[in-house]
Amino acid sequence: LILDNNQTIIITGTVHITGRMDIGQNGSVILDTAYGANSGIIVVDRTIDLENNGAMRGSGTPGSYLLIISLAVSNYDTDTAIDIHNSANGAMFYAPNGSARLHNTTTISQLTAKKIRMDNGAVLRYERGFLDTRFTSGPTAGWMPIIGTWKRE
């Protein structure tokens, strides 16, 4: 998936990308407003590169997020599973098999990876409310925490 030059894609369901995901030059990936307060997921088999004011956003309703997962394996020193530049913002990122790098003045809401590298000016600001995030892939899908396994502080 390559978005560039102010292109926007509106996500209406769970997406699986078998290649890489490159969002740049004001490209946007946003959830459809029909998601309401629910969140959506994009799974990417390879790397994710978000730069030049690229945007990833939920539906616009509070509590809606876009979770972006990179399954890429990276060696931490020369390549990354998730690479985020400039003023890109807006989603939850997860790289279970690799590293993530935040460049320049990047500000994002959530990031989990085996290794995180932050350059000068990068900000990782974890938002409150992720425990209550509800994911959906259709009218009957969703998840709930198992009572007693999560603790809100």
Number of C-alpha atoms within 10 A of each C-alpha: 12 11 19 16 13 13 15 17 14 14 20 16 16 15 14 12 13 12 13 17 21 17 27 21 16 18 23 22 20 21 25 18 16 11 23 15 17 23 25 26 20 18 18 22 18 19 24 26 19 27 23 17 20 28 21 24 21 27 23 15 14 11 17 24 28 23 21 22 24 27 20 21 17 20 13 16 8 6 15 26 29 28 18 27 22 18 19 26 21 20 21 22 21 22 26 16 16 23 25 27 22 25 20 16 18 22 21 22 17 17 20 15 19 14 16 16 15 16 13 10 12 20 16 13 11 13 10 9 10 14 11 13 17 18 21 17 16 11 6 7 9 13 11 10 10 7 7 6 6 9 8 5 3
